[in-house]
Amino acid sequence: MMERRYEAYKTHVARPFFRDHFARLDRQIVLVDALAALNAGPAALADLENALAETTRAFRVGRASWLGSIFRPRVDRVLFAATKADHLHHTSHDRLEAILRALTSRAIARAEGLGAGVDVIALAAVRATREAEISHAGETLPAIIGVPEKGERLDGQVFDGVAEAAVFPGQLPEDPQAVFAGEALASPEADADWRFVRFRPPATAPGAPPPHIRLDRALQFLFGDKLA
């Protein structure tokens, strides 16, 4: 019975949706929760790397021709985006991008080999934190400040969804391959354990767009040429 239902799902839901929507794309953004995988460890990172390589093979990627863009579109620009960049201080964003590039190396090689443009970026569509500096053991550390969601825990403290918290998120390694080998991700002085806190979206004035991190750069890469 389960087999019949699965086959029916593929026939009547998955394939038509892919054919009618995904197969018509000419630009693609792949959102990757790299921080959750980092928190889960090297095995989760390996699973994520394999999933990204296999999933992107399902799309028709490559340099698009004028005629092909009408009858048989190809994805000629692919953006791999590491989400939740606001959970890290900006000084670690380049390291997060390097880790994402390592995670997607096989997918990038395939896309570039077929003639597609590729970029890697760390972004946050809605920025839930702001940056600051905190003192710890006589050392000044880069921190992020935000309102953790109700019920979130950090160092034994349970947040009420109202109070702000300053968090030192640690330092990602300079060598992105270190995370696959299971080496320590955060500096031992920071006591960071990489169980990232979920933050509430910031309050904004009516009609005002929420703050973001590099969303404009992502949009420019994806379809800036079509608006020129």
Residue frames relative to the residue before (quaternion, step in Angstrom):
aa qw qx qy qz dx dy dz
M 1.0000 0.0000 0.0000 0.0000 0.00 0.00 0.00
M 0.6649 0.4976 -0.3039 0.4668 3.58 0.92 -0.92
E 0.6288 0.5322 -0.3336 0.4584 3.58 1.02 -0.76
R 0.6556 0.5074 -0.3158 0.4616 3.60 0.94 -0.86
R 0.6698 0.4986 -0.3035 0.4590 3.55 0.94 -0.86
Y 0.6376 0.5222 -0.3274 0.4621 3.58 1.03 -0.75
E 0.6595 0.4946 -0.3055 0.4766 3.58 0.94 -0.86
A 0.6387 0.5141 -0.3248 0.4714 3.59 1.03 -0.74
Y 0.6229 0.5351 -0.3325 0.4637 3.58 1.04 -0.76
K 0.6624 0.4981 -0.3105 0.4656 3.59 0.91 -0.88
T 0.7010 0.4939 -0.2711 0.4372 3.57 0.93 -0.95
H 0.8148 0.3185 -0.1284 0.4671 3.55 0.79 -1.04
V 0.7535 0.3391 -0.2098 0.5227 3.61 1.19 -0.32
A 0.7591 0.4219 -0.2377 0.4351 3.57 0.49 -1.20
R 0.7220 0.4499 -0.2780 0.4461 3.61 0.64 -1.06
P 0.6659 0.4806 -0.3392 0.4589 3.69 0.82 -0.76
F 0.6455 0.5133 -0.3351 0.4556 3.60 0.97 -0.77
F 0.6550 0.4981 -0.3165 0.4719 3.57 0.94 -0.85
R 0.6781 0.5067 -0.2912 0.4457 3.59 0.90 -0.96
D 0.7548 0.4221 -0.2192 0.4517 3.58 0.84 -0.97
H 0.7841 0.2991 -0.1560 0.5210 3.60 1.15 -0.48
F 0.7616 0.3963 -0.2334 0.4565 3.60 0.39 -1.20
A 0.6721 0.5223 -0.3110 0.4229 3.58 0.93 -0.85
R 0.6719 0.4938 -0.2930 0.4677 3.61 1.23 -0.28
L 0.4754 0.6902 -0.4381 0.3250 3.59 1.25 -0.01
D 0.1385 -0.7715 0.6101 0.1160 3.56 -1.19 0.59
R 0.7333 0.2179 -0.1924 0.6147 3.60 1.34 0.02
Q 0.0749 -0.8228 0.5633 -0.0095 3.56 -0.97 0.83
I 0.0940 -0.7483 0.6532 0.0667 3.54 -1.10 0.82
V 0.1635 -0.7802 0.6013 0.0556 3.55 -0.84 1.05
L 0.1963 -0.7978 0.5639 0.0836 3.57 -0.42 1.25
V 0.0729 -0.8160 0.5730 -0.0231 3.56 -0.72 1.12
D 0.2548 -0.7501 0.5924 0.1467 3.58 -0.76 1.08
A 0.0739 -0.8452 0.5292 0.0110 3.55 0.44 1.24
L 0.6211 0.5614 -0.3561 0.4149 3.59 1.03 -0.68
A 0.6351 0.5130 -0.3378 0.4683 3.61 1.00 -0.73
A 0.6549 0.4969 -0.3140 0.4750 3.58 1.00 -0.77
L 0.6155 0.5337 -0.3419 0.4684 3.59 1.04 -0.74
N 0.6590 0.5186 -0.3002 0.4545 3.54 0.98 -0.88
A 0.6940 0.4868 -0.2678 0.4578 3.60 1.08 -0.77
G 0.5875 -0.6229 0.3585 0.3719 3.61 1.18 -0.36
P 0.7611 -0.4244 0.2563 0.4182 3.57 -1.33 0.22
A 0.6276 0.5400 -0.3516 0.4370 3.63 0.99 -0.73
A 0.6579 0.4950 -0.3060 0.4780 3.59 0.98 -0.82
L 0.6270 0.5280 -0.3365 0.4635 3.60 1.04 -0.71
A 0.6479 0.5087 -0.3199 0.4681 3.60 0.98 -0.79
D 0.6383 0.5139 -0.3238 0.4729 3.59 1.00 -0.80
L 0.6572 0.5114 -0.3084 0.4598 3.57 0.96 -0.88
E 0.6325 0.5322 -0.3330 0.4536 3.59 0.96 -0.83
N 0.6719 0.4864 -0.2976 0.4727 3.61 0.90 -0.89
A 0.6492 0.5257 -0.3198 0.4471 3.58 0.96 -0.86
L 0.6611 0.5032 -0.3105 0.4618 3.59 0.94 -0.86
A 0.6523 0.5160 -0.3182 0.4550 3.58 0.96 -0.83
E 0.7123 0.4546 -0.2636 0.4653 3.59 0.90 -0.90
T 0.6526 0.5349 -0.3247 0.4271 3.59 0.94 -0.86
T 0.6917 0.4857 -0.2950 0.4456 3.58 0.86 -0.89
R 0.5620 0.5958 -0.3936 0.4176 3.60 1.20 -0.31
A 0.5935 0.5919 -0.3586 0.4109 3.58 1.22 -0.41
F 0.6809 0.4793 -0.2867 0.4737 3.59 1.20 -0.36
R 0.4571 -0.6624 0.5269 0.2732 3.51 -1.22 0.66
V 0.0136 0.8335 -0.5452 0.0888 3.54 -0.04 1.37
G 0.4743 0.6712 -0.4937 0.2842 3.58 -1.08 0.71
R 0.6919 -0.4582 0.3495 0.4350 3.52 -1.32 0.09
A 0.2828 -0.7848 0.5340 0.1379 3.56 -0.76 1.06
S 0.2881 -0.7230 0.6006 0.1829 3.54 -1.13 0.75
W 0.6573 -0.5110 0.3596 0.4212 3.59 -1.21 0.32
L 0.6929 0.4619 -0.2802 0.4776 3.57 0.89 -0.88
G 0.6566 0.5248 -0.3110 0.4435 3.55 0.99 -0.84
S 0.6156 0.5665 -0.3525 0.4194 3.59 1.08 -0.66
I 0.6556 0.4938 -0.3094 0.4802 3.57 1.22 -0.41
F 0.8095 0.2970 -0.1282 0.4900 3.56 0.75 -1.06
R 0.8089 0.0485 0.0035 0.5859 3.62 0.99 -0.70
P 0.1534 -0.8428 0.5087 0.0854 3.58 0.35 1.23
R 0.1544 -0.7481 0.6361 0.1090 3.52 -1.28 0.57
V 0.4611 -0.6421 0.5291 0.3085 3.55 -1.18 0.58
D 0.0683 -0.8462 0.5284 0.0100 3.58 -0.23 1.24
R 0.7457 0.2081 -0.2025 0.5997 3.60 1.30 0.14
V 0.0424 -0.7913 0.6096 -0.0208 3.56 -0.84 1.06
L 0.1046 -0.7859 0.6087 0.0305 3.56 -0.83 1.04
F 0.1660 -0.7539 0.6305 0.0812 3.56 -0.76 1.10
A 0.0478 -0.8348 0.5470 -0.0408 3.57 -0.56 1.21
A 0.2697 -0.7299 0.6082 0.1571 3.56 -0.84 1.03
T 0.2935 -0.7896 0.5181 0.1484 3.56 -0.53 1.20
K 0.7814 0.3594 -0.2632 0.4371 3.55 -1.40 0.09
A 0.1835 0.8022 -0.5464 0.1556 3.59 0.98 0.75
D 0.6071 0.5664 -0.3585 0.4268 3.58 1.17 -0.46
H 0.5692 0.5750 -0.3910 0.4388 3.62 1.27 -0.05
L 0.7102 0.3527 -0.2333 0.5628 3.58 1.32 -0.07
H 0.5297 -0.5734 0.5070 0.3656 3.53 -1.25 0.42
H 0.6125 -0.5991 0.3602 0.3690 3.58 -1.03 0.74
T 0.5831 0.5958 -0.3767 0.4038 3.60 1.15 -0.46
S 0.6947 0.4323 -0.2746 0.5051 3.59 1.25 -0.26
H 0.4481 0.7214 -0.4487 0.2783 3.60 1.20 -0.10
D 0.6445 0.5122 -0.3381 0.4560 3.60 1.00 -0.75
R 0.6418 0.5055 -0.3286 0.4740 3.60 1.09 -0.64
L 0.6157 0.5274 -0.3446 0.4734 3.59 1.07 -0.68
E 0.6461 0.5076 -0.3175 0.4735 3.57 1.00 -0.78
A 0.6355 0.5239 -0.3301 0.4612 3.60 1.03 -0.75
I 0.6417 0.5063 -0.3208 0.4785 3.59 1.03 -0.77
L 0.6491 0.5077 -0.3182 0.4687 3.59 0.98 -0.82
R 0.6310 0.5262 -0.3357 0.4608 3.58 1.01 -0.77
A 0.6431 0.5016 -0.3226 0.4803 3.59 1.05 -0.72
L 0.6425 0.5330 -0.3162 0.4506 3.59 1.02 -0.80
T 0.7817 0.3311 -0.1535 0.5057 3.56 0.99 -0.83
S 0.2827 0.8101 -0.4868 0.1641 3.60 1.24 0.25
R 0.6743 0.4839 -0.3085 0.4647 3.61 0.93 -0.82
A 0.6562 0.4986 -0.3094 0.4744 3.56 0.98 -0.82
I 0.6404 0.5191 -0.3215 0.4660 3.60 1.02 -0.78
A 0.6496 0.5214 -0.3228 0.4495 3.59 0.90 -0.89
R 0.6578 0.5022 -0.3144 0.4650 3.59 0.96 -0.81
A 0.6809 0.4927 -0.2971 0.4532 3.60 0.86 -0.95
E 0.6824 0.4691 -0.2931 0.4780 3.59 0.90 -0.89
G 0.6285 0.5440 -0.3378 0.4416 3.59 1.06 -0.67
L 0.6978 0.4340 -0.2577 0.5083 3.57 1.20 -0.55
G 0.6313 -0.5922 0.3132 0.3908 3.58 1.27 0.16
A 0.5086 0.6480 -0.4331 0.3659 3.61 1.20 0.16
G 0.4454 -0.6546 0.5372 0.2907 3.56 -1.20 0.54
V 0.0909 -0.8085 0.5814 -0.0011 3.59 -0.92 0.92
D 0.0317 0.7704 -0.6368 0.0025 3.55 -1.12 0.70
V 0.2323 -0.7441 0.6133 0.1275 3.55 -1.29 0.50
I 0.0370 0.8194 -0.5643 0.0938 3.56 -0.83 0.98
A 0.2717 -0.6964 0.6315 0.2058 3.55 -1.27 0.50
L 0.0928 0.8274 -0.5423 0.1130 3.59 -0.61 1.08
A 0.1152 -0.7247 0.6661 0.1337 3.51 -1.42 0.09
A 0.3705 -0.7453 0.5095 0.2181 3.57 -0.54 1.16
V 0.7545 0.1014 -0.0803 0.6434 3.58 1.19 -0.60
R 0.2562 -0.7846 0.5486 0.1333 3.56 -0.57 1.15
A 0.1673 -0.8308 0.5284 0.0513 3.56 -0.48 1.24
T 0.7447 0.3436 -0.2057 0.5339 3.62 1.23 -0.11
R 0.2088 -0.7109 0.6409 0.2007 3.50 -1.40 0.09
E 0.4854 -0.6955 0.4609 0.2612 3.57 -1.21 0.45
A 0.0364 0.7741 -0.6307 0.0410 3.52 -1.24 0.61
E 0.3743 -0.6763 0.5688 0.2810 3.55 -1.33 -0.16
I 0.0991 -0.7889 0.6050 0.0426 3.56 -1.01 0.85
S 0.3894 -0.7005 0.5476 0.2405 3.56 -1.23 0.50
H 0.0684 0.7826 -0.6131 0.0835 3.55 -0.92 0.98
A 0.8443 -0.0787 0.0074 0.5300 3.56 -0.68 1.17
G 0.7193 -0.4567 0.2422 0.4641 3.55 0.99 0.87
E 0.6501 0.4869 -0.3062 0.4965 3.57 1.31 0.15
T 0.3502 -0.7214 0.5575 0.2147 3.56 -1.06 0.75
L 0.0835 -0.8243 0.5598 -0.0141 3.55 -0.65 1.17
P 0.4550 -0.6568 0.5177 0.3059 3.61 -1.07 0.67
A 0.0471 -0.8219 0.5667 -0.0334 3.57 -0.79 1.05
I 0.2869 -0.7008 0.6145 0.2215 3.51 -1.39 0.13
I 0.1824 -0.7795 0.5950 0.0717 3.55 -1.11 0.79
G 0.2291 0.7581 -0.5874 0.1665 3.54 -0.94 0.94
V 0.5175 -0.6064 0.4946 0.3462 3.54 -1.34 -0.07
P 0.2915 -0.7693 0.5377 0.1845 3.62 -0.32 1.16
E 0.5629 -0.6016 0.4474 0.3479 3.56 -1.13 0.66
K 0.6221 -0.5590 0.3967 0.3783 3.54 -1.16 0.61
G 0.7799 0.3068 -0.2473 0.4862 3.56 -0.87 0.99
E 0.5115 0.6293 -0.4323 0.3943 3.60 1.24 -0.17
R 0.2189 -0.7899 0.5656 0.0910 3.56 -1.09 0.77
L 0.0849 0.7713 -0.6280 0.0591 3.53 -1.16 0.70
D 0.8436 -0.0660 -0.0006 0.5328 3.58 -0.71 1.13
G 0.7432 -0.4213 0.2176 0.4720 3.57 0.95 0.91
Q 0.6211 0.5352 -0.3481 0.4546 3.59 1.24 -0.13
V 0.2184 -0.7552 0.6067 0.1181 3.56 -0.99 0.89
F 0.3021 -0.7916 0.5084 0.1538 3.58 -0.62 1.13
D 0.4186 -0.7415 0.4863 0.1959 3.53 -1.15 0.76
G 0.5579 -0.6255 0.3931 0.3781 3.62 1.23 0.03
V 0.6867 0.4433 -0.2729 0.5074 3.58 1.31 0.06
A 0.7232 0.4513 -0.2489 0.4598 3.58 0.86 -0.97
E 0.4400 -0.6702 0.5347 0.2670 3.53 -1.15 0.71
A 0.1117 -0.7736 0.6186 0.0802 3.54 -1.25 0.44
A 0.2745 -0.7226 0.6115 0.1691 3.54 -1.14 0.75
V 0.0534 -0.8183 0.5712 -0.0364 3.58 -0.68 1.14
F 0.2459 -0.7165 0.6296 0.1724 3.54 -1.05 0.83
P 0.2499 -0.8316 0.4763 0.1384 3.63 -0.27 1.18
G 0.5580 -0.6144 0.4014 0.3874 3.60 1.19 -0.04
Q 0.4546 -0.6681 0.5213 0.2743 3.53 -1.35 0.02
L 0.3672 -0.6970 0.5700 0.2335 3.56 -0.85 0.94
P 0.5676 -0.6208 0.4091 0.3536 3.62 -1.06 0.63
E 0.5546 -0.6059 0.4540 0.3451 3.57 -1.14 0.62
D 0.7175 0.3659 -0.2222 0.5495 3.58 1.07 -0.76
P 0.3657 -0.7651 0.4797 0.2254 3.64 -0.40 1.14
Q 0.6023 0.5736 -0.3662 0.4173 3.60 1.13 -0.52
A 0.5262 0.6504 -0.4117 0.3614 3.60 1.19 -0.38
V 0.6451 0.5379 -0.3401 0.4230 3.59 1.01 -0.70
F 0.6430 0.5086 -0.3283 0.4692 3.59 1.14 -0.54
A 0.6766 0.4861 -0.2873 0.4727 3.57 1.18 -0.51
G 0.5199 -0.6757 0.3984 0.3383 3.56 1.25 -0.05
E 0.3739 0.7227 -0.5031 0.2912 3.58 1.16 0.42
A 0.6689 -0.5033 0.3547 0.4164 3.55 -1.23 0.41
L 0.3376 -0.7672 0.5167 0.1743 3.55 -0.92 0.95
A 0.7885 0.2642 -0.1397 0.5375 3.57 0.97 -0.72
S 0.5906 -0.5738 0.4206 0.3807 3.52 -1.17 0.53
P 0.5149 -0.6708 0.4231 0.3254 3.64 -0.82 0.86
E 0.5895 0.5827 -0.3812 0.4094 3.59 1.10 -0.54
A 0.6784 0.5239 -0.2915 0.4246 3.57 1.12 -0.67
D 0.2936 -0.7700 0.5118 0.2429 3.59 1.19 -0.44
A 0.3568 0.7488 -0.4889 0.2703 3.62 1.14 0.48
D 0.1754 -0.8122 0.5511 0.0769 3.55 -0.90 0.92
W 0.4587 -0.7375 0.4064 0.2838 3.59 1.29 0.15
R 0.4417 0.5933 -0.5270 0.4185 3.55 1.06 0.71
F 0.2123 -0.8446 0.4793 0.1085 3.52 0.20 1.33
V 0.4028 -0.7027 0.5423 0.2233 3.53 -1.05 0.84
R 0.3540 -0.7018 0.5737 0.2304 3.57 -1.05 0.78
F 0.2044 -0.8006 0.5573 0.0815 3.55 -0.82 1.05
R 0.5101 -0.6223 0.5001 0.3199 3.52 -1.22 0.59
P 0.5554 -0.5825 0.4591 0.3760 3.61 -1.11 0.59
P 0.5264 -0.6501 0.4361 0.3318 3.60 -1.03 0.66
A 0.4976 -0.6136 0.5156 0.3318 3.54 -1.24 0.49
T 0.0546 -0.7999 0.5977 0.0017 3.58 -0.87 0.97
A 0.5867 -0.5690 0.4394 0.3728 3.54 -1.22 0.47
P 0.6210 -0.5554 0.3876 0.3944 3.62 -1.08 0.61
G 0.8210 0.2106 -0.1823 0.4983 3.55 -0.83 1.03
A 0.6014 0.5590 -0.3636 0.4401 3.58 1.26 -0.23
P 0.4533 -0.6812 0.4904 0.3000 3.60 -0.92 0.79
P 0.5117 -0.6351 0.4665 0.3423 3.60 -1.05 0.62
P 0.5606 -0.5850 0.4426 0.3840 3.61 -1.12 0.47
H 0.1070 -0.7935 0.5984 0.0278 3.55 -1.18 0.59
I 0.2920 -0.7092 0.5993 0.2296 3.54 -1.36 0.01
R 0.8758 -0.1045 0.0035 0.4712 3.55 -0.62 1.27
L 0.3089 0.7409 -0.5383 0.2569 3.59 1.08 0.51
D 0.6202 0.5482 -0.3377 0.4481 3.59 1.07 -0.72
R 0.6508 0.5072 -0.3163 0.4681 3.58 1.00 -0.80
A 0.6286 0.5322 -0.3332 0.4589 3.57 1.04 -0.74
L 0.6779 0.4839 -0.2947 0.4685 3.58 0.89 -0.91
Q 0.6194 0.5458 -0.3416 0.4492 3.58 1.03 -0.74
F 0.6720 0.4863 -0.3013 0.4703 3.58 0.92 -0.85
L 0.7029 0.5044 -0.2837 0.4135 3.58 0.87 -0.94
F 0.8452 -0.0557 0.0505 0.5291 3.60 0.79 -0.85
G 0.2711 0.7826 -0.5177 0.2148 3.57 1.14 0.51
D 0.6398 0.5368 -0.3297 0.4402 3.60 1.04 -0.72
K 0.6492 0.5270 -0.3239 0.4426 3.60 1.10 -0.58
L 0.6929 0.4522 -0.2658 0.4948 3.56 1.27 -0.38
A 0.5017 0.6741 -0.4162 0.3473 3.58 1.28 -0.18
